[in-house]
Amino acid sequence: MAKYTGSVCRLCRREGMKLYLKGSRCYTDKCAFERRPFPPGQHGRNRKKLSEYGLQLREKQKVKRIYGVLERQFERYFEMAERMKGITGENLLQILERRLDNVVYRMGFASSRAQARQLVRHGHFTVNGKRVNIPSYLVNVGDVIAVAEKSAAKMEHFKALREQGPAGNIVPWLSVDFDKLEGTVTALPARQDIDVPVQEHLIVELYSK
């Protein structure tokens, strides 16, 4: 499965804002964006003002980087969002939020989506009792996501979660039991529940051209 393997700190600098791609490190003075809050490259300090197309493109790139998806997969998500009832931009964000790696992150079982993706890929989670190692798996209302029994018993990461609690704030559309190391999808995420700093209508305008 293809994935971005370069420096994620460059991505934050390119988008001109913290995307919190490295978990707790992003809250420390080691954060590259805090030290160099301008785009990477020789001419990073002298970037010209973006055109309308440039603003739309940057918004799309920002969302892709926050959720860790590449172009072809993002296009498929957009096509799914267009076919759904409701507002296309909000549908798109809802689909991205329903990815298993994002849900693991939102439940507080990982400090970043990248860490959540790795945990899922290594088979540490089950959905409705069945092991799932596909980060892009889309959860539905009523699904129960749990740490696999062996992983919960052996891994220090999960033992610490039982004692310390979530690695971040838990969203209202998920119910989490840290004693059992499992969570339930109680509803589909509404736009007000999604704290991603993005103007999704710009992405819709980009794809409408």
C-alpha positions, 0 to 999 in steps of 0.5 A, a space after each residue: 500500500 502506497 504512503 508518503 514517506 518524506 518528512 511530515 514537518 515539511 507538510 505542515 510548513 508547506 500548508 502554513 499551519 500545524 497539522 499535528 502529524 507527529 502527535 505529542 511532539 507537535 506541542 513541544 518546542 521541537 516542532 519544526 513549524 514553531 522554529 521555521 513557520 514558512 514554506 520549505 525550499 530556497 524561496 520559501 520566505 518569498 512565496 507569492 499570493 495564491 490564486 483562486 485555484 491555488 487556494 483550492 488546491 492547498 485546501 485539498 492538499 491540507 485534508 489529504 495530509 491530515 488524514 494521510 491519504 494519497 491522490 487516487 484514494 482521495 478522488 474515490 472518496 470524493 466520488 463517494 461523497 458526491 453520490 451521497 445525500 447531503 452536502 458533498 464537502 461535509 460528506 467527504 469529511 465524514 467519510 474520512 473520519 470513518 476510516 479505521 485509523 482515524 477512529 482509533 486516533 479519535 478514540 484516544 488509542 494513538 497520539 497521531 493518525 500515523 501511529 494509529 495507522 501503524 497499529 491497525 496495519 500490525 493487526 492490533 485491532 478488531 471490528 465487531 470481533 474480527 481482526 481488521 488490518 486495513 487502515 482505510 476500512 470504513 466503520 458504521 454506526 454500531 460497530 465495536 472497535 477493540 484492541 485485540 486480546 493478545 495485544 492488550 495483554 502484551 503491549 506496554 502501549 495498551 497497558 499504559 492506556 488503561 492506567 493513563 486514559 486517552 491520548 487526546 480528546 474523544 469526539 462525541 460520536 464515539 463511546 470509549 471504555 478504557 477498562 475494556 480497551 474498546 469503543 463503539 460508533 454511536 453516530 455518524 460524525 456531524 460537521 460540528 464534530 469534526 475539528 479539522 481546520 478546512 474550508 471543504 467548499 473550496 475542495 468541491 469547487 476545485 473538483 467542479 471545474 
